[in-house]
Amino acid sequence: MSILIPKLLKLELFMDGICSFPILSCIFFGIFLTRKGHLFYREKMRQMCEANKQSLIVNYNGLAAEQSVIAYFLPEAPKEMLSIFDEAAKEVVLSLFPNYDRIATQIHVRISDLPLLEEIRSLRQLHLNQLIRTSGVVTSHTGVLPQLNLVKFDCTKCGNTIGPLVQTQSKEVKPTSCPECQSYGPFEVNMEQTVYQNYQRITVQESPGKVAAGRLPRQKDAILLGDLVDICKPGDEVELTGIYTNSFDGSLNTVNGFPVFSTVIEANYIVVKEDKEAVDNLTDEDIKEILALSKDENIGERVMNSIAPSIYGHSNIKRAIGLSLFSGVPKNPGKKHKVRGDINVLLCGDPGTAKSQFLKYVTKVAHRPVFTTGQGASAVGLTAYVQKHPVTREWTLEAGALVLADNGICLIDEFDKMNDADRTSIHEAMEQQTISISKAGIVAQLQARCAIIAAANPIGGRYDPSLTFSENVDLTEPILSRFDVLCVVRDTVDPVIDEQMARFVTGSHVRHHPANMMNPDSEALPEIGDTIKQDLLKKYIMYARTKVKPKLHYVDQDKIAALYSELRRESMATGSIPITVRHIESMIRLAEAHAKVHLREYVREDDINIAIRIMLESFIDTQKFSVMKNMKQTFSKYLSFKKDNNELLLFILKQLAKDQLVYSRSRFGSDIQNVEISVEELEDKARQINIHNLQPFYESELFISNRFVHDKKNKAILLTL
């Protein structure tokens, strides 16, 4: 206590004699502190001692409500305050359990929920020697080292033991002279009586999603002492509370000139953030709105329409990305064989079909997204690498993109531009979702539980429909089989769709011009179907991913087995992408993700049928053009499931309009303003697919939004170009 007396006097002067500070701290931790009518922190101390721990977590908001003076001084003078808190906590613990010092020699008070959360980028000189709270991703950490805490020295001349001396973080403590023989040394450290503490240094980097465009992520070192060591690992997203201090660094002075100091955070409290905590931040109003939204019958279509609403068409890609955002359910039977729940998607097709725009959109909606490109990514940059720490000179592990995206999504653009050696490094991460490292004497396994959405261009730039998928893309079979959904994007010439797309793009530019943002034109941006606001969609996805774990219940195994056998036969006959057992797991993952969209606890039959349809569409799109039509007829009973009659009729109507437009332009020239389609012709086509009543289709929003008009008098359908 003799060391704390100057600090106590200093704080008492600050407080203008309000009260003795040790008394205030004892009031806070002792008998008189109550919350909600009971001795709150005394009970927490009892629970801490039952678990043989040495850290007591104190909520700052509760402290401010009970003792506002203490809460005022805590962020301004954290070193003095926390040392007094530790002493007071130890006294109270020893009064409850007199022999607890045999288990823990020190009791540490950890401050949680500090009100202001600072970004690493915003830390300045103003924050020096203050208690701060920041967040980021752990990129590297050293091993656990012993650090001197209370040092005792032996005088080599007379053998007298000097000490104990308290070792600080800033400079080394040494005795000046021996009090016994008055000699000035030399002195040796008494190894037996010196007290050590655990020491670990970590590097915290800004979260990838919070870094502004065009800026490099900043990082800051943090020192973990005592029981805080090994509380986090590379790739974890953490929230860190600690004292922002500076220390002398000779290397900085050599480069930048004297005097320059390096800054470090002395950690007081660390929380490893999980998805559950992100969901806990949702308000009751948010959860109420999410549950009300899930009861909508068309919630599946609304969610898929809300994926990248500024991109026209590409419903198959939007559905695949939407299900990947929701993900399946990971399984680990018997803690021996882990089956991933994340859904990997590969987009491949012609240039100018918005592949990169889809990836950029996902970075705005997904939780913990990491974006990288094939040309700018290497094997170690994607997985992990080993380097020497500049301070300790020992080998440390640095996390790569897949580890930083743990429990998130990793987006890789220009996937075909990667080297084969770099691409094979992510094989383990895509299926086992771990990254094994065996370099420089470090043998470790890092978690990479993330979905991968990649975009690639075909060989030669454009996709050739006369070739199979594997002939179009320079990717090996092992990596293709690890993608659950393959989306082929073809830039086909269709006068009707091309004109609608041109109107959509120009309308989007008009509506999103800064001058028109305050007065949006409802007709400038035509939208198919109802959409959800992006903020609500992000919360909906986060809630579904965390709270909903649908179970497989009464699944039609015979249907899946028959489909798998049929797909294997077709795959061998056509020589396209190989169908493996992974595709069965992919179907189950897609079904679970579709059940999550509806916030269902069980996977229903229609979820399985939708998953089969998506899998078949993915498989058929990768075939040659010559066999695609026959394959669509073979699997027609699966492909037509859950497709709205209006969508089927719209597809037929667009085909008729396209044929009529080509005929009219070849006969009357290119100056055609309207296309007229006979109602009888459409009804004949509809009867072939067992649709007899077309009146709901004529009145639907889908029919009107595509600028079709039903002329009952002349029994015709008009399309205005």
Disulfide bonds with the S-S distance in Angstrom:
none
